[in-house]
Every structure is written in C-alpha cells, then in structure tokens.
Amino acid sequence: MRPTLPTALLTMLLLAACGGEAEPPATASAPPAAETAATTEDAAPEAAPLPTGDFRVVAVELGTAFDEEGRVPAPKDLFKATDTLHLAVVGVGSSPGLVLSARWLAADGSEVAQARQDLAPQAPTVASFRLSQPEPWPAGDYRVEIAVNDRPVETRNFRIE
C-alpha cells in the first residue's frame, strides 16, 4: 500500500523532528477532490478561551541571566551568537488556571522553539524561560511571542549579532 501525500508528509515531519531522515515518496498523488474542496459550511477555527480571573502580563524581559526571583536584572535586545537567552514574563492577578507560552521566531517567521507553562496564579507571578543551542545562533532579527491560552498578548523583538 502506497502512503497518501498527507501521511508521507507527516512521516517526514515526525522523522525530521526526531533527527531521522525520511525519503520522499516515489510519486505523490493529489488527495481526492472531496478531501480538498472547501465548502461554505467550513467554519473558522475557534480561538482558545481566555482565562477566567483578572490575570494579565505586565512585563516581558529578555537578557542573559536570571536573578533569585527569576527576573532578568539587565534586560536587553541585542545578543551575541553564543548567548543563552533568558526570558522572564511577569504577570499580575489571579486565575484558576491558564497556559502561558513563549514562541521564539526567526525574521522569516519560522519557529525556533516553543515552551509552555501551566499556571494557577494567585499573586504576582514570574514565568522564566531559557533558550540555548549547541551551535552559535545565526545572526539576524528574531522575536518572541508571549501568549495566554494560545492568544498572543505581547511580542518582543531582539537581534543576534
């Protein structure tokens, strides 16, 4: 049985994510028209729910170190290619539960990394994220998007030289 195009692509993506290599299928056929035709009944995807409570992000700090509270004592937006990036997201308010995420993006929009933390804040909260890689960062412009329950709430731009 020959894999369908979506199955072959999914297999290649999974193997690439695991560091393996995948050979593309010998030939790819388009899925049947019924699978590709859009109907007027198709609905836009629902946005993730907002958290209950009054939680909000009040500060996003990028730097090269954390202090004892998990904050970035010397925020900056220019980094060396060998730096480990530290991100502190400060929130206030309370919520019985939410997911705070940081999505790191290159200038072309490609995702570099993503991290998530489940929180149930009852007081001011600091969520800390650290990002490094074994090889030096490619020089260029980047950004990090902060989201609450998958809804972007803040963006910070930074540069690697």
C-alpha positions as CSV (number, residue, x, y, z in Angstrom):
1,M,0.0,0.0,0.0
2,R,1.4,3.4,-1.0
3,P,1.2,6.2,1.6
4,T,-1.0,9.2,0.7
5,L,0.6,12.6,0.5
6,P,-0.6,13.8,3.9
7,T,0.7,10.5,5.5
8,A,4.0,10.8,3.7
9,L,4.5,14.5,4.8
10,L,3.5,13.7,8.3
11,T,6.0,10.8,8.4
12,M,8.8,13.1,7.0
13,L,7.9,15.8,9.6
14,L,7.9,13.3,12.5
15,L,11.3,11.9,11.4
16,A,12.8,15.3,10.9
17,A,11.6,16.3,14.4
18,C,13.3,13.2,15.8
19,G,16.5,13.8,13.9
20,G,15.9,10.9,11.5
21,E,15.9,11.1,7.7
22,A,12.9,10.3,5.5
23,E,12.9,9.5,1.9
24,P,10.2,11.3,-0.1
25,P,7.6,9.0,-1.7
26,A,8.5,8.0,-5.3
27,T,5.4,9.8,-6.6
28,A,2.8,11.8,-4.8
29,S,-0.8,11.9,-5.9
30,A,-3.2,14.6,-5.0
31,P,-5.9,13.7,-2.5
32,P,-9.4,13.0,-3.9
33,A,-11.3,16.2,-4.7
34,A,-13.7,15.5,-1.9
35,E,-10.8,16.0,0.6
36,T,-9.6,19.2,-1.0
37,A,-12.8,21.1,-1.8
38,A,-13.8,23.7,0.7
39,T,-17.4,24.1,1.5
40,T,-19.3,27.1,2.7
41,E,-20.1,25.2,5.9
42,D,-16.4,25.2,6.9
43,A,-16.0,27.3,10.0
44,A,-13.0,29.3,11.1
45,P,-11.2,27.6,13.9
46,E,-12.3,28.7,17.4
47,A,-9.9,30.8,19.4
48,A,-8.6,29.4,22.6
49,P,-10.6,30.5,25.6
50,L,-9.4,33.5,27.7
51,P,-8.5,32.5,31.2
52,T,-11.0,33.3,33.9
53,G,-9.9,35.7,36.6
54,D,-8.0,39.0,36.2
55,F,-4.5,37.7,35.2
56,R,-2.6,39.9,32.8
57,V,1.1,40.2,31.6
58,V,2.7,43.4,32.8
59,A,6.4,42.9,31.8
60,V,8.4,40.8,29.3
61,E,12.2,40.9,30.0
62,L,14.9,39.4,27.7
63,G,18.5,39.1,28.9
64,T,21.4,36.7,29.6
65,A,20.8,35.9,33.3
66,F,18.1,35.5,35.9
67,D,18.1,36.9,39.4
68,E,17.0,35.0,42.5
69,E,13.3,35.8,41.7
70,G,13.5,34.5,38.1
71,R,13.6,38.0,36.6
72,V,16.1,39.4,34.2
73,P,18.1,42.0,36.1
74,A,19.6,43.6,32.9
75,P,17.1,43.5,30.1
76,K,18.4,43.9,26.6
77,D,17.5,43.3,23.0
78,L,21.0,42.7,21.4
79,F,22.7,39.3,22.0
80,K,25.9,37.5,21.0
81,A,25.7,34.4,18.8
82,T,26.8,32.3,21.8
83,D,24.4,33.7,24.4
84,T,21.8,31.7,26.2
85,L,18.6,33.7,26.1
86,H,16.7,34.3,29.3
87,L,13.1,35.4,29.2
88,A,11.0,36.4,32.2
89,V,7.3,37.1,31.9
90,V,5.8,38.9,34.8
91,G,2.1,38.6,35.4
92,V,-0.3,40.0,38.0
93,G,-3.8,39.0,39.0
94,S,-5.3,35.6,39.6
95,S,-6.7,32.7,37.6
96,P,-7.8,29.2,38.5
97,G,-5.7,28.0,35.5
98,L,-4.1,29.1,32.3
99,V,-1.3,28.2,29.9
100,L,1.5,30.8,29.4
101,S,3.6,30.2,26.3
102,A,6.7,31.7,24.7
103,R,7.2,31.1,20.9
104,W,10.6,32.1,19.5
105,L,10.6,33.1,15.8
106,A,13.2,34.0,13.2
107,A,12.8,37.0,11.0
108,D,11.2,34.9,8.3
109,G,8.5,33.7,10.7
110,S,9.9,30.2,11.1
111,E,9.6,28.8,14.7
112,V,12.9,28.4,16.5
113,A,11.4,27.0,19.7
114,Q,8.3,27.0,21.9
115,A,7.8,26.5,25.6
116,R,4.7,26.4,27.8
117,Q,4.0,26.6,31.5
118,D,0.7,25.7,33.2
119,L,-0.1,28.3,35.9
120,A,-2.7,29.0,38.5
121,P,-1.5,32.4,39.8
122,Q,-3.0,33.9,42.9
123,A,-0.4,36.7,43.3
124,P,2.2,38.4,41.1
125,T,3.9,35.6,39.1
126,V,7.2,35.3,37.2
127,A,7.4,32.6,34.5
128,S,11.0,32.0,33.4
129,F,12.1,30.5,30.1
130,R,15.7,29.7,28.9
131,L,16.7,29.1,25.3
132,S,20.1,27.9,24.1
133,Q,21.5,25.8,21.3
134,P,24.8,23.9,20.9
135,E,25.8,25.9,17.8
136,P,26.1,29.7,17.7
137,W,22.9,31.5,16.8
138,P,22.7,32.7,13.2
139,A,22.9,36.5,13.1
140,G,19.7,38.3,12.4
141,D,16.4,39.6,13.8
142,Y,14.2,37.5,16.0
143,R,11.1,37.9,18.1
144,V,9.4,36.1,21.0
145,E,5.6,36.0,21.2
146,I,4.0,35.6,24.6
147,A,0.5,34.0,24.7
148,V,-2.0,33.2,27.3
149,N,-4.1,30.2,26.4
150,D,-2.7,30.4,22.8
151,R,-3.8,34.0,22.4
152,P,-0.8,36.3,21.8
153,V,-0.6,39.1,24.3
154,E,3.0,40.5,23.9
155,T,5.8,40.4,21.4
156,R,9.5,41.4,21.9
157,N,11.9,41.9,19.1
158,F,15.6,41.1,19.5
159,R,18.8,40.8,17.5
160,I,21.6,38.3,17.4
161,E,25.0,39.7,16.2
